[in-house]
Amino acid sequence: MEITVDSLETPALTKAQLSELLFEQIGLNKRESKDMVDAFFELVSQSLVEGNDVKITGFGNFQIRTKSPRPGRNPRTGEAIPIAARRVVTFHASQKLKEQIQSGSGLSSPQV
């Protein structure tokens, strides 16, 4: 099933808009739509917090990367400050998504 976004009021696609699309185009009620979107993002978030990568076929991979501590500096004062070790999330788009972006196939009606 193809889901298209005809027009977006903001340049970003929000969780509320995703819920609305599920309601309008798939026929779930509004509460089910909101719960489904929230459950999806909670599952992705929890997997990342646990240190697991999240792979979504045809879209991309979310990966946890551990950054080592390093020296930094305050750009305003030039003062040297240490930057602590931390874990960050990185996203790598799939080849299919990259091709869609390059061809412009998603410009007028992005597919969700």
Backbone torsions as a table, in degrees:
resi	resn	phi	psi	omega
1	MET	NA	134.4	-178.9
2	GLU	-100.0	130.4	178.2
3	ILE	-116.1	127.6	180.0
4	THR	-121.4	152.2	176.4
5	VAL	-107.9	112.2	-176.3
6	ASP	-72.0	-47.3	178.2
7	SER	-151.1	143.4	178.5
8	LEU	-114.6	133.3	177.9
9	GLU	-72.4	-30.2	178.0
10	THR	-118.0	160.2	-179.6
11	PRO	-71.9	-6.1	-179.7
12	ALA	-112.5	146.6	174.5
13	LEU	-89.4	120.5	-174.9
14	THR	-98.7	166.0	176.1
15	LYS	-61.1	-38.0	179.2
16	ALA	-63.1	-39.7	178.5
17	GLN	-68.3	-38.0	176.0
18	LEU	-61.4	-43.5	177.9
19	SER	-61.0	-43.1	179.4
20	GLU	-62.9	-40.3	177.8
21	LEU	-63.6	-41.6	176.6
22	LEU	-62.0	-39.7	178.5
23	PHE	-64.2	-49.4	-174.7
24	GLU	-73.8	-43.4	-169.2
25	GLN	-99.0	-20.6	-179.4
26	ILE	-108.8	-26.7	176.1
27	GLY	98.5	8.5	173.7
28	LEU	-69.7	152.5	175.9
29	ASN	-74.7	166.9	-172.8
30	LYS	-61.9	-38.0	-179.7
31	ARG	-67.0	-44.1	178.1
32	GLU	-62.3	-40.5	179.7
33	SER	-61.2	-48.2	-180.0
34	LYS	-63.4	-44.2	-179.6
35	ASP	-62.4	-38.2	-179.3
36	MET	-66.9	-44.7	179.5
37	VAL	-64.7	-45.6	178.9
38	ASP	-61.6	-42.4	-179.5
39	ALA	-64.2	-39.9	179.1
40	PHE	-61.4	-50.2	-177.4
41	PHE	-69.9	-32.0	175.8
42	GLU	-65.6	-40.9	178.2
43	LEU	-64.2	-44.1	177.5
44	VAL	-62.8	-47.1	-179.2
45	SER	-60.6	-47.1	-178.0
46	GLN	-62.8	-41.0	178.1
47	SER	-61.3	-41.5	179.3
48	LEU	-68.0	-40.8	178.2
49	VAL	-60.8	-37.4	179.4
50	GLU	-74.9	-6.3	177.8
51	GLY	93.5	9.0	179.7
52	ASN	-91.6	142.3	173.2
53	ASP	-74.7	152.5	176.7
54	VAL	-119.3	120.9	-179.3
55	LYS	-115.3	122.0	178.5
56	ILE	-115.3	108.3	-175.8
57	THR	-56.4	132.7	178.9
58	GLY	81.0	-4.2	-179.7
59	PHE	-120.5	-59.4	178.2
60	GLY	160.3	-173.1	-177.1
61	ASN	-122.1	135.2	170.6
62	PHE	-103.5	127.2	-177.2
63	GLN	-129.7	146.7	174.6
64	ILE	-91.4	132.6	178.8
65	ARG	-127.9	134.4	178.1
66	THR	-96.1	122.2	178.8
67	LYS	-98.1	135.6	179.3
68	SER	-74.3	157.1	174.2
69	PRO	-65.6	149.8	-178.7
70	ARG	-153.8	160.4	176.7
71	PRO	-78.3	145.6	176.4
72	GLY	-137.3	-174.7	176.5
73	ARG	-149.8	147.9	176.8
74	ASN	-74.3	118.2	-176.4
75	PRO	-66.0	-24.0	-179.3
76	ARG	-78.3	-44.4	-175.0
77	THR	-103.1	-18.0	-177.1
78	GLY	81.1	0.1	-178.5
79	GLU	-67.8	135.5	177.9
80	ALA	-74.4	132.4	177.4
81	ILE	-136.2	144.1	178.0
82	PRO	-80.3	140.3	174.3
83	ILE	-105.4	120.7	-174.9
84	ALA	-70.6	158.0	174.2
85	ALA	-64.5	145.9	-179.7
86	ARG	-157.7	162.9	175.8
87	ARG	-103.9	136.9	179.8
88	VAL	-130.1	156.9	176.3
89	VAL	-99.5	132.7	174.0
90	THR	-117.6	152.2	177.6
91	PHE	-122.6	131.8	174.9
92	HIS	-121.6	117.3	-179.1
93	ALA	-68.2	146.5	177.0
94	SER	-71.8	161.9	178.4
95	GLN	-61.0	-37.6	179.9
96	LYS	-62.9	-44.4	178.4
97	LEU	-65.1	-42.2	178.0
98	LYS	-59.6	-41.6	179.3
99	GLU	-65.2	-41.2	178.2
100	GLN	-62.6	-40.9	179.8
101	ILE	-66.1	-44.0	-179.4
102	GLN	-64.8	-38.1	-178.7
103	SER	-78.7	-13.6	179.7
104	GLY	76.3	15.4	-176.4
105	SER	-67.9	-11.5	-178.1
106	GLY	-109.2	7.6	-173.8
107	LEU	-69.0	-48.9	-175.6
108	SER	-85.3	-28.7	179.3
109	SER	-145.7	85.3	-179.2
110	PRO	-58.6	141.3	177.0
111	GLN	-96.6	136.5	179.8
112	VAL	-106.1	NA	NA
